[in-house]
Each structure stands twice: as C-alpha cells, then as structure tokens.
Amino acid sequence: MEAEGRGLGEKDLGTTVGGDTYLGRRQVKLFEFGGDHYELGFQQGLQLREAINHLFHHLREFDWVWARKPPLVPFRLYVSLASRWAEGQVKEDLARLAPDQLRRLEGIAKGADVPESHLFFALAGEMHVNQVSYRLGACTAIVVSEEMSNRGEPILVKNLDFPLYLRPYYVTRLCRPKELYSSLVLTLAPWVGCFDGLNSEGLCISYNQAYATDMPKANLPVSVLVQEALERCSTVRDAVDFISGKPRGSGAQLVLADASGDMVVLELSPNFSGVRETEDGWLVATNHYQSREMTSYDLPHTAYYDARNVEALRGLRVHESSELRLKRAEQLLSGVETVGIKELVEIMSDHGESGRGDDNTICRHGPFYHTTCSLVMLPRSRRLLVAYGHPCESVFTDFRGLLEPEEGVEGRES
C-alpha cells in the first residue's frame, strides 16, 4: 500500500501539478469556485469529477470500509446499502442544521455525475471512523502566539495523519460564496466540509478527531461545522460560540486563531465542549481531551484497539500515540522564546529522539498512519502553505494574496 501511495501512477488525479512522481514534491493545485452554494458544489463536482469517481470506484482499498462490512455481505451490495442508510441518517440533519452545505452537496453530485447517496456515505464515514473500533484519523496541531512568533502574528501548523490511500484525494479549495466570507481550505474531493482552513477575516480553524464516548443527537459531521464557521464567523470567540452551539456527530479538537492574535483549543464531544487557553504562548492538540470539562467524556486511557479494527492497529493502546506526540511537542516548545515557520515545520517533521519516524512521532511513519499532509496558516497575512506528504521530505506550496477582508459581508447563522 505504501509503495503505491508514494508514486502517482494511475492516481494522478489532477490535484497536483509538476513533474515529480512523489505527491509531496509536486505543486499543490488550487481549485477556485464562486457563486451560491449549489454553484460552488457544481463547480467542485465538475472540476474534480475524475478524483471523486476514482475514490468511489476504489473503496475496496479502504481498510475502514472492510472493517465495517458484515462478513457474508458482498462488497458492492454493502456499499449500496450503506450509502442509502447514510443518506437517510445524515440528510435530514444537514438540511436542518446546515442547509447551505446540503445545496453544495447536491451541486457536487450533479457536477461529478455521482449519486447523492455516495456523498452522504463519505460524510457518514467521517463520523463512523471516529468510533474507536474503526479509527481513521489522528493528527497533531500547534499554534503559537503573536508574541512568540517571529512574524508578529500567530502561526498555526498541522499534520494530518491518515492512511496513504487518502492522499491523492486531497483538495485545496478557495470558495467565494455570495454574502458570506470567502475561505481557503483543505478538504477531500467529495466533501462539502473541510479539515482545516482560514477565511477572508483571518479566522483559522484546524480539526483533529477525538475519542468522545457520549452518543450524538444529530448526524452532523464536524468538517461541515468547520466550513460553516469559516463562512460565518470573523473571530475565534464567534466561532467557539457558533460551533459549540450546534449538535455534532462525533468528537474533535479544534485549534483556532484569528487576526487579532486570539487563539484557543476547542474540545468537542457530540454534546459537550471545553476551551483551553494558552499560558505559555503556545497550544498543542493531538487526539485526547485535556480540558477539565472534557476529560470525563474521553475514552479511557487504558483502552486498546480490538479485533474489529484494521490489522495494523489491533492490540495497540488507543491513546498511546496521542500522548507521546503531545509530550514530544511540549518538550520541543518548552523554553523556546521565538519561532517562525521554519522552526515550526522542523517540529512537525520531528522523528523523536531516535531520529527514526514511527507511529508515535509527530511526523508519523507507521504501519497504518502516515503524515499525509502538512499545513501552515497565518491569520493576519491570510496565508496558507500546503504539502501533500510528510513534512520531512515535502515541498510546501505557498498560497498568499488570495483572501482580503470583504466589505459589506457579515456572517449569518444558518
């Protein structure tokens, strides 16, 4: 699986440009869309039709899909049934809580010429893999204050840790919706929501998954809430109120920073939330809760991946990597007075004291998880740097000058 992930081959799906065969050394391509949400979606579906169809035609490569499938059910039948089930579970909540994003989904389906149920399957997948037995994502994010930054503004850095098979479907998307804030985000080809991004007001949000144990009251993916907040909120505190006030389908740790210099970690379960403030000029988020309000909703730190999970994770302690990555990041930041982009990328490229990357290092090189994308966000400069690969061996594409404060646009709640 790794050898295939490192080269392009049949997975040169138009999301990067350049001559290198390694995705991390190619230039990240920007996809720019404008209009109402249906038009935004239609343009996304049309321009990313090849990637979207390729993903759904190659679901057999996705370990988490096999982990969910009942043993005696044929694969194609399972995907068909699961897609229809996902549409039934998610569509009503999306229409009620984020109607603009439902219109975007309808546009993506039309532009890509795929059934809407497939896109609901992708949305439901985000919430289901957030269950510990089917765990898919694990990430590390760091934000430093404007006082600690050598650029005079906060710097937010993030490693996305996923299986390699997801990397060809990453998309860097610039959207200019009518009457809402423009946003520059990292997402997946079929998604309406996003992993991470910033908006024209300088609000930055980064999304790590978390292991919440309380049951959701609505099937609304956190990725959709991140996109909604970027379109409607101008400050960290506005975004905290907006996101924490919505029901959610899973847990998360969101790192937020804005152009004023404000920054927090917002810890979420489906029904509860807590906020971590900085005392040392920096904040780190991995995948376990640290705030007083949220630790009781976390999975026990003695829990292990069981036989229902992918083979590479079975028997491992669930929180082990999250705890070790957090400890290492805090060690590298402790006592540091000033850092810049270069120094923070070096931290995100860290392979531990041994110098050999593994499943527990900040730059992950595990049997299942790899750092498949790395980001840098600067809120005051409205600047995003993206690399599709391990930061230790990738080249960042720098997106700047694309977002400016927009007059006459005020966030509105859906």
C-alpha positions in Angstrom: 0.0 0.0 0.0 2.8 2.5 0.9 4.7 1.9 -2.4 1.5 2.8 -4.3 0.9 5.8 -2.2 4.4 7.3 -2.8 4.0 7.3 -6.6 1.4 8.8 -8.7 0.8 6.1 -11.4 -2.9 5.7 -12.0 -3.7 8.1 -9.1 -2.5 11.2 -10.9 -6.0 12.8 -10.4 -5.2 16.4 -11.2 -5.0 17.7 -7.6 -1.2 18.5 -8.0 1.0 19.8 -10.9 4.6 19.2 -11.7 7.0 16.5 -12.9 7.9 14.7 -9.8 6.4 11.2 -9.2 6.1 11.9 -5.4 3.0 13.9 -4.4 4.8 15.7 -1.7 7.2 17.2 -4.2 4.7 18.3 -6.7 3.0 21.7 -6.5 -0.4 21.7 -4.9 -3.1 22.8 -7.3 -5.7 25.4 -6.2 -9.4 24.9 -7.1 -11.3 28.2 -7.1 -15.1 28.3 -7.0 -17.7 31.2 -6.7 -21.4 31.7 -6.6 -24.2 30.3 -4.4 -23.7 27.0 -2.6 -25.2 24.9 -5.4 -22.9 26.6 -7.9 -19.9 26.1 -5.6 -20.7 22.4 -5.4 -21.4 22.0 -9.1 -18.0 23.6 -10.0 -16.3 21.3 -7.4 -18.0 18.2 -8.8 -17.3 19.1 -12.4 -13.6 20.0 -11.9 -13.0 17.1 -9.5 -15.1 14.5 -11.3 -12.2 12.2 -12.0 -11.0 12.2 -8.4 -14.5 11.8 -6.9 -15.4 8.9 -9.2 -12.0 7.3 -8.7 -12.5 7.3 -4.9 -15.8 5.6 -5.0 -14.6 3.1 -7.6 -11.7 2.1 -5.4 -13.4 1.8 -2.0 -12.0 -1.8 -1.8 -8.6 -0.2 -1.0 -10.0 1.4 2.2 -9.4 -0.7 5.2 -12.1 1.0 7.3 -14.8 0.1 4.8 -13.8 -3.6 5.1 -13.8 -3.2 8.9 -17.4 -2.1 8.7 -18.7 -4.6 6.2 -20.5 -7.7 7.6 -18.6 -10.9 6.6 -21.2 -12.5 4.4 -22.4 -9.4 2.5 -20.9 -8.8 -1.0 -18.8 -5.7 -1.1 -20.8 -3.8 -3.8 -24.1 -4.6 -2.1 -22.7 -3.4 1.3 -21.6 -0.1 -0.2 -25.0 0.4 -1.9 -26.9 -0.4 1.3 -24.6 1.7 3.4 -24.9 4.7 1.1 -28.7 4.6 1.2 -28.6 4.2 5.0 -26.1 7.2 5.3 -28.4 9.4 3.2 -31.3 8.5 5.5 -29.3 9.3 8.6 -27.5 12.5 7.5 -29.7 14.3 5.0 -32.4 15.5 7.4 -29.8 16.8 9.9 -27.8 18.5 7.2 -31.0 20.2 5.8 -31.9 21.4 9.3 -28.6 22.5 10.7 -26.5 23.4 7.6 -28.9 23.8 4.6 -26.3 25.7 2.5 -24.0 22.7 2.7 -26.8 20.4 1.6 -27.2 22.6 -1.5 -23.4 22.3 -2.0 -23.7 18.5 -1.8 -26.4 18.5 -4.4 -24.2 20.6 -6.7 -21.2 18.3 -6.2 -23.3 15.2 -7.1 -24.6 16.9 -10.2 -21.3 18.1 -11.4 -19.5 14.8 -10.7 -22.4 12.7 -12.0 -22.5 10.5 -8.9 -25.5 9.6 -6.7 -26.1 11.9 -3.8 -26.1 8.8 -1.6 -22.4 8.3 -2.3 -21.6 11.7 -0.9 -23.7 11.0 2.2 -21.7 7.8 2.6 -18.5 9.9 2.6 -20.0 12.3 5.2 -21.2 9.4 7.4 -17.8 7.8 7.1 -16.2 10.7 8.9 -18.4 10.1 11.9 -18.2 6.3 11.9 -14.5 6.1 11.7 -14.4 8.3 14.7 -15.6 5.3 16.6 -12.6 3.7 18.2 -13.1 0.3 16.5 -12.9 1.9 13.1 -10.5 4.7 13.9 -9.2 6.5 10.8 -7.7 9.9 11.6 -5.1 11.1 14.1 -3.3 14.5 13.8 -1.1 17.0 15.6 -1.7 20.7 15.6 0.3 23.6 17.2 -0.4 27.3 17.4 2.0 29.9 18.8 1.1 33.4 19.9 2.0 36.6 18.1 4.4 37.4 20.9 6.2 34.1 20.4 6.1 34.2 16.6 8.9 35.9 14.7 6.3 37.2 12.2 4.3 39.2 14.7 1.2 37.2 14.2 0.0 33.7 15.4 1.2 30.7 13.4 -0.9 27.5 13.2 0.7 24.3 11.9 -0.9 21.0 11.4 0.0 17.4 10.4 -2.9 15.2 9.0 -2.2 11.6 9.8 -4.2 9.2 7.7 -3.6 6.0 5.6 -1.7 6.8 2.4 -4.6 5.8 0.2 -6.4 9.1 1.1 -3.7 11.4 0.0 -4.5 11.5 -3.8 -7.9 12.9 -3.0 -6.8 15.9 -1.0 -8.0 19.2 -2.5 -7.1 22.8 -1.7 -10.2 24.8 -2.3 -10.9 28.5 -2.5 -14.6 29.4 -2.3 -16.2 32.8 -2.7 -19.8 32.3 -1.6 -22.4 35.0 -2.1 -22.9 37.2 1.0 -20.6 35.1 3.2 -16.9 35.1 4.0 -14.5 33.5 1.4 -12.5 30.6 2.7 -9.3 28.8 1.6 -9.4 25.2 3.0 -8.0 21.7 2.8 -10.7 19.1 2.0 -11.4 15.8 0.3 -12.6 15.7 -3.3 -16.2 14.6 -2.5 -16.6 16.6 0.8 -18.8 19.7 1.4 -16.9 20.3 4.7 -13.2 20.6 5.3 -10.3 19.5 7.6 -8.6 22.9 8.0 -8.7 26.4 6.6 -8.8 30.2 7.0 -11.2 32.9 5.8 -11.1 36.4 4.5 -11.4 37.8 8.0 -8.3 36.0 9.2 -10.0 33.3 11.2 -8.1 29.9 11.1 -9.5 26.6 12.2 -7.8 23.2 12.4 -9.7 20.0 13.0 -8.3 16.9 14.9 -10.5 13.9 15.6 -11.1 12.9 19.2 -12.5 9.8 21.0 -15.7 11.0 22.6 -17.9 8.5 24.4 -21.2 10.3 24.6 -23.8 9.5 22.0 -24.7 12.1 19.3 -28.2 13.6 19.0 -27.6 14.7 15.4 -25.6 13.3 12.5 -23.7 16.5 11.6 -20.0 16.0 10.7 -17.6 18.3 12.4 -16.0 19.0 9.0 -19.2 20.6 7.9 -19.3 22.8 11.1 -15.7 23.9 10.4 -16.7 25.0 6.9 -19.9 26.7 8.2 -17.9 28.6 10.8 -15.4 29.8 8.3 -18.2 31.2 6.1 -20.0 32.9 9.0 -17.5 33.9 11.8 -14.8 36.5 11.9 -13.2 35.8 15.3 -12.2 32.9 17.5 -14.9 33.7 20.1 -17.6 33.9 17.4 -16.5 30.6 16.0 -16.4 29.0 19.5 -19.9 30.1 20.2 -21.2 29.0 16.8 -19.6 25.6 16.8 -20.2 24.7 20.4 -23.9 25.7 20.0 -24.5 23.1 17.3 -25.1 19.3 17.8 -22.4 17.2 16.3 -22.0 13.6 15.2 -18.6 12.9 16.8 -15.7 14.3 18.9 -13.0 16.7 17.9 -10.2 19.1 19.0 -10.3 22.3 17.0 -7.4 24.7 17.1 -8.5 28.3 16.4 -6.6 31.6 15.8 -7.6 34.9 14.4 -6.1 38.1 13.0 -6.4 39.9 16.4 -4.0 37.3 18.0 -6.6 35.4 19.9 -6.2 31.6 20.0 -7.7 28.6 21.8 -8.3 24.9 21.5 -12.0 24.0 21.4 -12.6 20.4 22.6 -15.8 18.9 21.5 -17.8 15.7 22.1 -21.3 15.3 20.4 -23.0 17.1 23.3 -20.3 18.9 25.4 -17.4 21.3 24.9 -14.5 22.9 26.7 -12.0 25.6 25.9 -8.2 25.6 26.5 -6.4 28.9 26.7 -2.7 29.5 26.5 -0.5 30.3 29.4 2.9 29.7 27.7 2.4 31.4 24.3 1.5 28.1 22.6 -1.1 25.4 22.5 -0.9 21.8 21.3 -3.7 19.4 20.3 -3.4 15.8 19.4 -6.4 13.4 19.9 -7.2 13.2 23.6 -9.0 15.7 25.8 -7.1 17.9 28.2 -9.6 20.4 29.5 -11.3 19.9 32.8 -14.7 20.0 31.2 -14.0 17.2 28.7 -11.7 14.6 30.3 -14.7 12.6 31.7 -16.1 12.2 28.1 -12.8 10.8 26.7 -12.2 7.1 26.0 -10.3 5.5 29.0 -6.6 5.7 28.6 -6.4 2.0 29.2 -8.4 1.2 26.1 -6.9 -0.9 23.3 -7.9 -1.4 19.6 -9.8 -4.6 19.3 -10.2 -7.3 16.6 -12.8 -5.2 14.8 -10.2 -2.7 13.8 -7.7 -2.9 10.9 -5.0 -5.4 11.4 -2.2 -2.9 11.8 -3.9 -1.3 14.9 -5.1 -4.4 16.8 -3.7 -4.7 20.3 -2.3 -1.2 20.4 -3.3 1.2 23.2 -5.6 3.8 21.6 -4.2 6.9 23.3 -0.5 5.9 23.2 0.4 7.8 20.0 -1.7 10.8 21.0 0.0 11.0 24.4 3.5 10.6 23.1 3.1 13.1 20.3 1.7 15.7 22.7 4.6 15.1 25.2 7.2 15.5 22.4 5.6 18.7 21.0 5.5 20.2 24.5 9.2 19.2 25.0 10.2 20.8 21.8 8.3 24.0 22.5 9.2 24.3 26.2 11.6 27.2 26.9 11.6 28.5 23.3 11.2 32.2 23.2 10.7 32.8 19.4 9.8 30.6 16.5 9.0 31.1 12.8 7.6 29.0 10.0 10.9 27.2 9.5 11.3 26.2 13.1 7.7 25.0 13.4 7.9 22.9 10.2 11.0 21.3 11.8 8.9 20.4 14.8 6.2 18.9 12.6 9.0 17.0 10.8 10.3 15.6 14.1 11.1 11.8 14.3 11.7 11.7 18.0 15.0 11.3 19.9 15.9 8.2 17.9 15.6 10.2 14.6 13.5 7.4 13.1 9.9 8.2 12.3 7.3 5.7 13.6 3.7 5.6 14.7 4.3 7.7 17.8 6.4 10.5 16.3 4.9 13.9 15.3 5.9 13.2 11.7 4.2 9.8 11.5 5.6 6.8 9.6 3.6 4.0 11.0 2.3 0.7 9.5 -1.2 2.3 9.1 -1.0 6.0 9.8 1.3 8.4 7.9 1.5 12.2 7.9 -0.2 12.6 4.6 -0.4 16.4 4.5 1.1 19.3 6.4 -0.2 22.8 6.7 0.9 26.3 7.9 -1.7 29.0 8.5 -1.1 32.7 9.2 -4.3 34.6 10.1 -3.2 38.2 9.8 -1.5 37.5 6.4 -4.3 35.3 5.2 -1.7 32.9 4.1 -1.8 29.1 3.7 1.1 26.7 3.0 0.3 23.1 2.0 2.3 20.0 1.3 0.7 16.7 0.4 3.1 14.4 2.1 5.4 14.0 5.1 6.8 17.5 6.1 10.2 15.9 6.5 10.5 15.2 2.7 8.0 17.5 1.1 7.9 21.0 -0.5 5.2 23.4 0.6 3.1 25.3 -1.9 2.5 28.9 -0.6 -0.9 30.4 -1.2 -1.0 34.2 -0.4 -2.8 37.3 -1.6 -6.0 35.3 -2.3 -8.0 36.5 0.7 -8.8 40.1 1.6 -11.2 41.5 4.2 -14.6 41.8 2.5 -16.7 44.9 3.0 -20.4 44.6 3.4 -20.2 40.9 4.3 -21.4 39.9 7.7 -21.6 36.3 9.0 -25.0 34.9 9.4 -26.1 31.8 11.2 -28.0 29.1 9.2 
